[in-house]
Amino acid sequence: MNRRRLEEQFFKVLMLTSLSIVLIALLTVFGIVVIRGAPALSWEMVTQTPQGGFYLGKEGGILNAIIGTMYLAAGATILSATISLPIALYLYEYAGIHKFASLIRRALDILCGVPSIVYGAFSFTIMLAIGARSSLLWGIITVTMLITPLMTSSIDELLKMVPERLREASMALGTTRIEYLLNIVTRQALPGILTAILLSFGRAAGDTAAVMLTAGYTDGIPHSLGDPVATLPLAVFFQLGSPIPEVQQRAYAAGIILLIMVLLISAISRFASMRLTKFVVK
C-alpha cells in the first residue's frame, strides 16, 4: 500500500513539475514579447500599411501583414478542410478493411513530422521548374500541404471516438453508408472537427518557414491570388533583422498582435466546441 502511495505521489509531483515548466516557459515568452512590444503598439500600427521608410523607423503600420495573414490562413484552412475531411472519413470507414487505408495513416504520421521549411523548399522547387513567382496562391498551397496531415490525423482520431452503436442503429433503419458518414458520423464529431479546423488556422497563421520562399512580401494588400502577400510572422522576422532598435521594438509589437490572434482562435474553438457538444450522443 505504501509503495502504491509513493508511486502516486511521485507521478503527481512529476505532473505538477511538468505543468509548472510549461506555464513558466509560456508566461516568460508572453512577458518578454509584451514588455518589449507594448511601447510600440499603437492604433496607427494596426490600421495603416507601411509608408516609405517604415523599416527604417518611420511612419506606417502592419495592416498589410494582418490582412495578408488572414487571407493566407483562411485560404489554406478552407482548402485543407476540403481535402482532410473526405480522407478522414475514408480512413474511418475502411481502415480495418483495406491495407491502403493503414498505409495512408502511416504516411500522415510521417508528414506530420516533416519540418515546415521542407514544404517551403518543395513548393519553391516546383515554382522554379514552372517559372512561377511568389504569390498568395503559392503561399496557400504550401501552407495547405503543411496543415493537411495535421488536420487529417486530428479528425481521424476524433472519428474513432464515434460510438459503434450509432452504426448499428443507422444500418437497422436502412441508411446507406454515405448517409451514415455524412449525416451521423460527421455531425457526431462536429465539435472536434471544428476545433481541429480552427487550431489548424492558428498553425497556418503562425508559420514562417513554409511561406518565406513562396508567399513573397509586399507593403501593399494583395488584390488577387497572383500578388505577393505579407504575413505577421514574416513581418516579425524582417523587423527583428533590422539594426534599428525602434524597428526591433515594432517586431515585438507585431508579435503581440499575432499572439492575440492565435489566442482568440483557440478561445473561439473552445467556445464553439462546448456549444456543439450538447448535440453529441454520449
Buried (B, 14 or more C-beta within 10 A) or exposed (E): EEEEEEEEEEEEEEEEEEEEEEEEEEEEEBEEBBEBBEEBBEEEBBEBBBEEEBBEBEEBBBBBBBBBBBBBBBBBBEBBBEBBBEBBBBBBBBBEEEEEBBEBBEEBEEBBEEEBBBBBBBBBEEBEEEEBEBBBBBBBBBBBBBBBBBBBBBBBEBBEEBEEEBBEBBEEEEBEEEEBBBEBBBBBBBBBBBBBBBBBBBBBBBBBBBBBBBBBBBBBBBEEBEBBBBBBBBBBBBBBEBEEEEBBBBBBBBBBBBBEBBEEBBEBBEEBBEEBEEEBEE
